Amino acid sequence: MDPFDAGAGGLLRQPKAVWATAGASVVAFMGIGLVDPILPSIAQGLHATAGQVSLLFTSYFLITAVAMLLTGFVSSRIGGRKTLLLGLAFVIVFAGLAGTSDTVGQLVGYRAGWGLGNALFVSTALAVIVGAAAGGSAAAILLYESALGLGMACGPLLGAVLGNLSWRYPFFGTATLMAVGFLCITAFLKEQPRPARKTSVLDPLRALGHGGLASAAVSAFFYNYTFFTVLAFTPFVLNMTPYRSGAVFFAWGVLLAVFSVIVAPRMQARFGSLKVLGGSLVLLAADVLVLGYGSHTAAVVCTVLSGAFIGVNNTVYTELALGVSDAPRPVASAGYNFVRWFAAAAAPYFAPKIEEWSDVHTPFTVAAVTAVLGAVVVVVRRRALTHEGAELVPEHATEDGVTVFAD
């Protein structure tokens, strides 16, 4: 069955509750890249350095990482619907407050609160979509990745359009869109069945005792350092107007969406998940090196092109995290995200510091090395990264060259 088939169980034929959750997920992911085009404007408006402004990502993802230990604890007690609404409420409040900031310290603090809300929402949204979607888990994961790609593409565009008027407007715009998402989920999503067993704060850490899940998390940690060096540090290197920077990262996000949803599943079906992941990480490393050492035009091209490799990696890592261990999916996802989001917090902090200690090229050298380290973990731990002795593509098969997804 083709997951894009509009028939019963197809990706495009889903209950209203799924579309409401996916729509709100788009806005949640928009919040990640929203500030990209306006980082230089924020620095100028608040008289801050690049390193200080990059802390917007660090505070956001540091809190997100820690909060991953709490998401299952909360959702297993109050239910998925209430957890989603609680997360949205946090984002609405703190995104709105971020737009009122008078100092970079206030803005960094509000982004931390935003990160807490985003953690509660995003981790629960995947479980809700998987539980409510028609067409099985493969269609649900593709729908989630579609929301991620669309959000990552549209975030910089919204940031550029609103940020060209004032760096404060993108934050107010996000709060408004999240309020719409809050209303849609309130109207269309019924409470999901709660798990028979309540999740403890330590369950995600215990899940990491599984060698396969731990290996996926460590590899993703190195990869995410590369990913967020591109996302958080490149805007300062490109040094473009909000519109131009927004256009670059919009094109980057489009490639991310296309390769995560359309290209990655077909490559996995043909070559296997681990070969695709290892190759994509090595190509990302090469791309980042050219980005750091090439001309301005080469940097723009390589920034856009990195979206293709990041899209492939995101899809494969998500499937690895959800399928490599026997832990419940929400618990496995929480443990995996707990590890990898620390790299998303570290990269925006260390990249400007490394530039201060050396030069503008070195942060990209470090990012290339971490991408290669991610590939090395995949190669060395390939046996642990398989499930029941088979390559991790249990729901993929090929039929006349077209990817098919089992229910």
FENNOR-V28257 format. One record per run of one state. SS is the DSSP state (2 for helix, 1 for strand, 0 for the rest). FROM is the first residue (numbers start at 1). TO is the last residue. Records with the same first field share a line. If there is no record, write none. Layout:
# FENNOR-V28257
SS = FROM-TO  FROM-TO
This chain:
# FENNOR-V28257
0 = 1-15  34-35  46-49  79-79  99-103  133-135  164-168  189-202  208-210  239-241  272-272  294-295  324-328  358-361  381-386  388-389  391-395  400-401  406-407
2 = 16-33  36-45  50-78  80-98  104-132  136-163  169-188  203-207  211-238  242-271  273-293  296-323  329-357  362-380
1 = 387-387  390-390  396-399  402-405
